[in-house]
């Protein structure tokens, strides 16, 4: 499917069997549906539906589909699989309408807790499988050779979901719920490998991007001077890293002013460091801080995009030509076929003293 060319979109919905995770009967009376994927939330997904006529009285899983037709060929794409419950219903004459809350399948882990003191250790793969056995959504197996260096112990406020996030953080991993409602585990540094990366351009045939778009960029707070102080016992070291590179937009000569920060006994330093180690840390840390983040807010016609996906942006209106990572997706499943996107890109502004 070429999402940059003209196409027709139809939205369909079905009830899902939570035991087999397969579609059951069609849900034909959905009048509107919104889906929000948000990487800043614990469960990653939420939504809402308006349903006419009838809806199950208790909790159920609903799967939203997008049927895209182009050149007389129709392909079906899963949009989201959500745990739903009718929170409100009303009657207007002969018409009955249900307002339905929709949540991520990860809510099953967020709503249940391990015993206080319960701990997980050993192979990360085994820990993930053990925790995910407390939800019905399928886990797509991910092979990792990482072993937890120390046990992760459940506290008073922990849920199975917070325990899962703790295991993933310890192994430098992250997770995503895909359109079928399956849990995917991936390394943090790697963009999600779900299908082919897509180019978003404001000059394509379909006009997939709407006219309204904006980009936020802030250089304020990015330092060009870092002082590191370490002291312990009878030792005391200090080191200063300075960005005076004329090719760096945040350097002292380019900015014309000093923006400094100070770190005292930073956690990134080993115990009892040498002076050379403190010097190396100061240079490395200033380089890490010399990164600018651009945040794009776009509106587009529907296409199958996922959190964490790397997307090539070609936006002539913003003079932008770079790769950005999707952080938030809000889909309105209606005639407008609209989706709002939040993407971020990063750029290193200084390569270090030898960069």
ZIFEN-V562653 format. One record per backbone hydrogen bond with DSSP energy under -1.0 kcal/mol. NH is the residue of the N-H (numbers start at 0). CO is the residue of the C=O. E is the energy in kcal/mol with one decimal. If there is no record, write none. Layout:
nh=<NH;NH>
co=<CO;CO>
e=<E;E>
//
This chain:
nh=<4;7;9;11;13;14;15;16;20;23;26;30;31;33;34;35;36;37;38;40;45;46;47;48;49;50;51;52;53;59;61;62;63;64;65;66;67;68;69;72;74;76;78;79;81;82;83;84;86;87;89;91;94;96;97;98;99;100;101;102;103;106;107;109;110;116;117;119;123;126;127;128;129;130;131;133;134;139;147;151;153;159;159;160;162;163;164;165;166;167;168;169;170;171;172;173;175;177;180;182;183;185;187;193;199;201;205;209;213;215;221;223;224;225;226;227;228;229;231;234;236;238;240;242;247;250;251;254;255;260;262;264;268;277;278;279;280;281;282;283;284;285;286;287;288;290;291;293;294;295;296;297;299;300;304;307;308;310;311;312;313;314;319;321;323;324;325;326;327;328;329;330;331;332;333;336;338;339;340;341;342;343;344;346;348;354>
co=<1;68;66;64;62;24;60;21;16;14;12;49;49;47;330;45;328;43;326;37;35;101;33;99;31;97;28;95;51;83;81;13;79;11;76;9;74;7;72;69;67;65;63;63;61;102;59;100;98;98;96;94;91;89;50;87;48;84;46;82;44;103;104;105;106;153;114;151;145;122;123;124;125;126;127;130;131;182;121;119;117;108;111;108;158;159;160;161;162;163;164;165;166;168;167;185;183;181;177;137;175;173;171;191;311;313;3;298;296;294;218;258;258;240;260;238;262;236;234;231;229;227;225;223;244;247;242;250;251;224;226;228;265;273;274;275;276;277;278;279;280;281;282;283;284;288;346;344;215;342;213;340;338;207;302;325;305;323;197;321;199;319;314;312;310;343;308;341;341;36;339;34;337;32;331;333;299;329;297;327;295;324;293;291;289;351>
e=<-1.5;-2.4;-2.2;-2.1;-1.8;-2.6;-2.6;-2.8;-2.8;-3.6;-2.7;-2.8;-1.4;-2.6;-2.3;-3.1;-3.5;-2.2;-2.5;-1.4;-1.7;-2.1;-2.0;-2.1;-2.4;-2.6;-3.1;-2.1;-2.1;-2.1;-2.6;-2.8;-2.9;-3.3;-2.7;-3.4;-2.8;-2.9;-2.7;-1.5;-2.6;-2.6;-3.0;-1.1;-3.0;-2.7;-3.8;-1.8;-1.5;-1.5;-2.5;-3.2;-1.9;-2.8;-3.4;-3.4;-3.0;-2.5;-2.0;-2.0;-1.2;-2.1;-1.5;-1.9;-2.0;-2.5;-2.5;-1.9;-2.4;-1.9;-2.7;-2.3;-2.4;-2.3;-2.7;-1.7;-1.6;-2.8;-2.9;-2.6;-3.3;-1.0;-2.3;-1.2;-2.0;-1.9;-2.6;-2.0;-2.1;-2.5;-2.7;-2.1;-1.4;-1.2;-3.2;-2.7;-2.1;-2.3;-2.1;-3.0;-3.2;-2.3;-2.1;-1.1;-3.0;-1.6;-3.5;-3.1;-1.8;-2.6;-2.0;-2.7;-1.4;-2.6;-2.4;-3.1;-2.8;-3.1;-2.2;-2.2;-3.1;-2.2;-2.8;-3.0;-1.9;-1.4;-2.3;-2.8;-2.6;-1.8;-2.7;-3.7;-1.5;-1.9;-2.4;-2.7;-2.3;-2.2;-2.0;-2.5;-3.2;-2.1;-1.8;-2.1;-2.0;-1.4;-2.3;-2.8;-2.4;-3.1;-2.5;-2.3;-2.7;-2.3;-1.4;-3.0;-2.0;-3.1;-1.6;-3.4;-2.9;-2.2;-2.7;-1.4;-2.7;-3.3;-1.9;-3.2;-1.6;-2.8;-2.6;-3.5;-3.1;-2.8;-1.8;-1.2;-2.2;-2.8;-3.1;-2.3;-2.2;-2.4;-2.2;-1.9;-3.3;-1.2>
//
